[in-house]
Amino acid sequence: MTPTSHHPTAAPAQRVVASYPTYAAAEQAVDYLSDQRFPVEHVAIVGRGLHSYEQVTGRMTWAKAAGYQAAGGAVLGALFGWILGLFDLVNPLVSGALLALYGAIVGAVLGAVLGLVGHALTGGRRDFASISAFRADSYDLLVDDTHAAQATQMLAAPGAPSRT
């Protein structure tokens, strides 16, 4: 056994070949390189200056808390009931569709109860719904040193995506 057989090899050195203000612009640049037959497996998109971002989508009421969880529970219950019917794990006289319906009803009720309990446990400290994400100030394209000059040249060519 060689000493390196149990350890991953070190990542190749990389350097920044371009910076973009949005992820979509960086993604477009990588797509452009791919279209030009550049070996994109040597490219990484790195977000710089990451920030947590939370978009508030609305007020969370008791009805919404119960409704969101009821909908999720109904889907899960219907799927579980359908699978039971599909494999005849319950009396074959009961159809899969009927089991899916019963599963949806039970799942919706349990989901609604859990939604109400969860909302009650917040104690009014979080009466809103939101979506969390991360944002970056800019996005750099890092390319392995062995391919960086070629990528830089390709991204500077006419027709390459803009960096602004």
NORHU-V20212 format. One record per helix or strand of 3 or more residues. SS is the DSSP state (H for helix, E for strand). FROM is the first residue (numbers start at 1). LEN is the number of residues. If there is no record, write none. Layout:
ss->SS from->FROM len->LEN
ss->SS from->FROM len->LEN
This chain:
ss->H from->3 len->4
ss->E from->14 len->7
ss->H from->23 len->13
ss->H from->40 len->3
ss->E from->43 len->6
ss->E from->51 len->9
ss->H from->62 len->25
ss->H from->96 len->26
ss->E from->128 len->8
ss->E from->138 len->7
ss->H from->145 len->12
